[in-house]
Amino acid sequence: MKKVWLIGFSLLLLIGVSCRGGKKPTEKEELFDLKIDEMVVRDPFIFVDSNNRCYYMQVNGGNQTIQCYKSKDLLNWKHESDAFVPDSLFWGKRDFWAPDMFEYKGRYYILATFSNVGTKRGTSFLVSDKPEGPYKPLINKPITPPEWTCLDATLYIDENDTPWLLYSREWIEVMDGQVLIQQLSDDLTKTVGEPRLLFKASEAPWTAPIRGKNSEGQSVEGYVTDAPVLYKASNGELLIIWSSFSKESKYAIGVARSDDGTIAGNWTVDSIPLNADDGGHAMIFEDLDNQLRISYHAPNNHPSRPQIRKLEDKDGKLRIVE
């Protein structure tokens, strides 16, 4: 009789588990409780994790940290981790701007902009074995030229698997912001050769100067180059999207083109910006459903919110379609 009772009890347990979809009672569900249109984020760079069918966004978390957010659908997000919390020896004490995320040779990298008293603004590589971190400095110094004031560096791997560093030299130092490229060593720990100037902000007919203060506190006027990112267009053209301020005093996204489809080509800038909604600092990616998208923040003033829109590419002509 006892044996029959045990068999019946076991069957009830199996039925109960089956009705719950086979999940263990202790299994923890991920809660994506942050709506994209409620998040306050600048410089949103989206990393697509195809293996795990999800997205990561590393952001300036304030208080000298970089925070990692995760999503399954680009609409609903969750705070995943404290991706980077520096120790007292880390060279950068300020900014923590524009963390771009990449996978390279099986490891994950963040490129973010930092500064410190007595040290010029620059960009450093952080590295981790997991997309959510924790990250640590690859080397404890900027990868951009230390004698220059630089920002918004990003990584590009060319058709020969050669890594390149694309970055801006700040307008407050040169008055006409520059976009430059420089080869990297295979392990990303140093640059190889001299920087090459691709274009200046004033070359775009749509840009206008802004006023600000240089490192000495003096009032200066000049043209901005922010957030250059490379994109291979559908027609084989190599493009750079970048940001500056328009004649309407709006932050905007520009496009530059190489004449031979390589970084070694001669670069020209499109005559009109890509958007008109006072937003910028953009990047382009293909989502998990193979839809081309662009992400950027708008408006430029607080509160800036991440914009993730569909992007149309017709023979290298880009258009934001939503």
C-alpha angles and dihedrals in degrees: 000000000000090000092054091049091052092050091050092048091050091052091052090052091051092049090049092052091047092053090053091056095258094290120146113242090238096051110121119224118218111242114212097190102154117091115215093231091055097051120100105215135147125203097014110199114185120211114198114214102198094178095057096030096236144105132237129203121189114203142180101266096190122237090070097297140116115222127204123221126189134202140176097200108020089246103072121045141180134201103254106179152325092269098186128015108166124220122233092268096059110116097224118078100160144044105018086193133173105355107201116193129212142167114227127172093342098311133093124240136191122198111199136165120245139168140185140191107284092010124093120240113268145149128261135194118238120191138202140166090227129051092234093048147178090227127199132191113278086207124357097242140057119287089208118082106290092213091060133066103240139165146172099038117178137185126248126182112201130211090275092054090251113148119229134188116223116190148149128249107217121255092222087069101040101020090225108063115233135211113211139175130206133178119249131212115254091256091049093233098118144014123253120219128342128319117262120217111228101179145326128240096244091061088077110084092214098058126099131190123257131201127241144133128278126219090278092055094251120143111249138172127216152126122282129226113187135169107000111192127175123231130180106222127218092257093052096261117141110227136185120207113201140159139242140141122284131220086259088061092249128134106244146174119248132193128220126188136208113223094220103032094254136094088246092064129098112271128221128181127230116249097233132039123251096239142025104201101096093259138120150136091107141177133186126228142160113240127223090272092053093254114145111235142177125211126198140138127262141216099029092217122069126319094042113182130195114258116201109183137169113259128208121211114190110174091325095314107123126208131174104227103188 
